[in-house]
């Protein structure tokens, strides 16, 4: 008798005729498995695949082995607890609609995706109809049509269109009239009448508001803001804001709502104003959303244990679901930080005033009190809705100096009572962290310091102080406590998830490490301490930076999801963002969940909001990636503009990327990248070795590898593109690895070049 496939017919991987002929010992082919996963991305877990093909007993073991083989071959990747075709779009994606096909069907491409994939888009079962230029959230489905788009999409939500403000260069023509030269191709040229010049001068970068287009001639506009010259930092960050569609102008109803908010009162809150909570932040911080306090645990049964309190600004008291403030915060997703400005998630009335935990002022908070044993294990915790008053606002360097024996007028009086107990508590929590063994990458962060005119002064690498580590570990534990509480109460939440490296990335890393004489054990269940062991073996060695960089690139990207898979990098089973609701919408959702789950008063998570968490998670993950890209682009433009006057100068650099086309090099003192075309490398014919992350000479075997320190000369700069081209001055070096691996790399490269043509040149 034929075996039947359970589930709905549209998810069945076989036709009715096929099902009727299937024997009891039927096993699907590799192609059938791959096709099913592609067509059913929301039902592609191991159990769901087995159920779809009615596999039982030994057949399920066979399926498990086959799926592992398909992952090892790079045909499948694991996303949370589901499998997906390699290179496939996420099942829920943010799309930009850009046109129509010959049949009039809307076409879109992913807004945060590096490929050129197109999607045929249709409206959902309800809601407004999307149009060209809209940004939408959609469910995507792969197609089998080789001549058409690779995906179809069903719209779940249409996002608000971007602000009417445009960016352009103010030009004064020979006849004295004013024009706006667009900085993006899709923008038209605009005319500005003299009464709307607003002080702009020829060559200024300006923000303009287009007027209604007339029947004849070019459309008109009025200048809203003069952002500065094209070499000023303020203009550069504004280019990134517009290029990445980052909302930066608060609508009038949002401002009005923020101004109308009244300060929270003590009603319904615990009075913690006598507890000496303090804030420790960067010296230039404007908003303060977390405060800390610690003391030894007085319980004799917990000898050596500590009580740690983390208090967070109660943003949910002011920003209610569905309000104008809430809609705008969700659209922004997070604050964006540039070297000279912050594009906040919330208006300053909320972020810098009512919610900021200012020294000596009453502020509402959501606090967690945690008890740790002497070995750093969290024993219990409790959440409280409070009214607090910060006892001191300290900078990281200021707090650290006090602990190191150099207190000042502010830290001296609280050194024994507040600061030393905090550091003692951190020593306890550090034991727990060391036992947990999270991923420990040594990758310094750089900070751009600006002159008064907004141009680059210098780039520094701030010291990594114990004060930074203390706050970081306190926040991690508070985030864990939030996730644990919401899970225990069966309340919906948005997790912060970080998947383990895919098997394909693990294998690529393993091959690379073999070229250095290092090994990485195989296994489906990787742990951060396995990577830490590798990093420890190269500590202090010449290739330490190289290995840290490659291990980092092998990691998955953290994101938000209502479904938990844990956090690989932190080595935690459950994790959520709770500690920064002023600047991250994810944290605001968690606050609302805690308020609802623990009956802490108004402002809790609603059922309607809980039902949208998959959609919201996809959106805020995309806005986070958008912010990172905008911040990176701004730094690149700034540094390129700064170095534009230093053509032909020599610089120390480190190779930050290797491709067939050439080498990317980073200037450590500036943190910016440039490119060296392979055609400019002298003395040999250079071949790309993907495994070793290197270019090596066909004749000499010498070459350049990722993370090599080299000397380069600056040849060309395009400041507005943030692009720089360099010339290599350092001679190639002998590369590590056996002759066998050397010849294998040459063979792979030659096979590739026979298809794509030669690269490099011989001199």
Steps between C-alpha positions, in 0.01 A plus 500: 500500500634841411620726783313828534650835577342689786422868494321731261513422130680821399794395723517149352828451310348242263201484269202273568616258228844477660353441845284217370806315368730546799615183673546460872878519452479825303773753567497840327788602277737786580323718242161428656630600842653822366184584306280446804718726718497773234122484461420471871737735684264525798479119539862399444607367838639147518182362660278682251695359203478150644126543553447635148667193347352263762844382610524294819755301698822436307378723218519798736862415582567481125334842456712651778820378329383625159418846634841520666665405168303769316615757757863384472476543123373854545159426343312568822548736789344487846292800603386461860332158510419491130697420189520725195655489156840672506473861388123501545316807621356499851136387500399845629693783331495878464461581128520814286260508203681647199287428190268267308561210264349466150177366651467798732587304815701694760870415534707548815846432634609444861590826674777339710649243264821503300370298204301607192201268552156620385161414650154515344285667765126470560284659770390298799146388571418837654644847539615769254642422159878559469649713226834586341730665752339333802699310760309193617531206734417181311507124520718364218464171313750355246377418149595238244474738203855527351397789274340718767575635847638250749235584762144611548400715795177557690483841669436498875550872567577823312737732682456875498674682219815688582495868595456755223837655588760451226874550488680696230779741414403867476623651173501862383478515119661769280168680462468525880224238537522221755486127437519189717732238354382156620737264676295196399406407144133449579458862613415774248681830466313773689464879474524717815344846502698773677254532789559132584882511483527496883862618499634223277809575293646345188634150572315454830346165579137579586184330609200612296126449494359458148198711412211373295618443142379747238380410154797659330870507581688357792331449838576751774626458855585696811817460705426364848853469640851587389707199605841642412763457234556168331812443711329550836411205720143611551433480129662158475281345769191653342588332170502165681167580666339561161681222318372242750152646539546564872207703639647805668221761508235440764145566373303778667262261676796317656648825629162610632445171678847511657452857623162414651637214710492561875776368731420165661394502863567265792153346473524123450880500545745397769697793640871427445618860502723442804690216329831645367468378141757661267540530125833418328511601134728651235606853595299651210178302560182707491247236604544262792274197497670272755616536860668244728557417865646199681553378854612177672214256560408517871365144486741275692400207281653682201845576637704705253191565288380841381181689426510692170237757404456630145244776449387593148306804379127423489434605141176298491354751746510765226491310169179299472426248228330653195578862592673740263817467708481122478440492124798727438724302737413176322568658160846607619565176689802640679709812544783550251837631620727705275826669607332839542131429541243254624180427310288401800221244507298730724475883518733674744212584734480124567854372436708778656255626761210299642662158453865590550617397849640841587700552814292622793165490318202270556460257210272198444680171448460128452757328723626146548664385823718192452666270754825327402694229679872539569582309180295739285185291451174695500281346772187711465371836385196725526365793295361821647335813360663784691566868544874564531746787531852458357761571766776581248567527128846360427708443188671164448845656535393691811369191679805297400739771622333495842545124529862535386574741786424836339155608623369850434253721684203299373635144526686544830189514724346188341818296450458273804121486508411468130795451265702235685192281563425525126850379412480223762172386344655508154778271622229251603310527170825461308547156654166404355590647162834317496316177577247567224781561247338736248681578174797727579611683184772763535386764252565860609232763431604833353351841569525806276576826678396814316624855485268792568433534126372143485797350313712213627758583764621147570383144549564335835456154652355562849635281779279205592455563872359282777232769531380410148507128578311550827209681335499254210475195729235661722291576191541147362374350825204739508416403141512130591273561800245674277492212253471242779212684667301541179551135409394387848185714475435374145496858375582582138836665446765589245821305561846616404626191318838407357532174309810284494715526185354308208666170412623654176671784690640253752654295222645810333653608831632149559676497161652841571629397843663193346717732290635637831548159659193545723201268532133546580304196609202394292158474653146625457496659847777759498573694819664843542780350709615302195566831323651645817749213505614593151527869593702417811749294297582798276504763776815708456590328172552681169174358365286595803318782317448277195339218698279738702377658177424168329323359808287815514402464134395140558235607752132549428334840541294559813137598445159524666239225495194387698641147472792407721815319386730645767798731465808317374753779554400559863444125554154558645186290455268800512569867455299818437581869483362682805755764599476771228135588428588863425695396192369152403139407427569134585565600862174694514310186396671303778410771754136483393508122530635516856241758602219281366638170632565632852194726525715809555245752381411673172708488183525121468517287185164471326365193322499691171868588544589142597345372177730728294833397655621304195442802280653741753806276548573500127463877485726587795763250383502686166519845663795382709688388188406828333646701788825302495540556126430874530748539786767309306442701180530827691832401654629398155396835347646698789836332488513515119435876512764539771761315292412668170780753562758225559528343155836324443565464874604163645296323768528190715204275420355157567337281235130485596365306202623283214310446174578396144492866404757611756566589863305713743729675747411677823695787649509408872552859610180607320285185486411554132545265204637545151570274204808374312407353159668168425610644165725746686695227686844472338737214441272200447164365387285494814246226571221510757500226767162517673591246770815683611345845447797597287630607159816313405736528205482217247877507444639574847228372732538822697208730563272680743257365759211632706625700805854548359660828605617692194610845386289674237490827308177695456431548129142622465211616723126542429379670822124491442517131415731430793734320260880492493744324269849401612823366356680210669856582615575186704656203320301175499591244767525119499159370602447223759376160389633185338587461131196279468261772616690749284444294186138429594438874525663557164281230350183651640599848388591386147169317468318813609698724267439271204134592545529866593816617324845595633559731792818675599799565280860396471784747478 
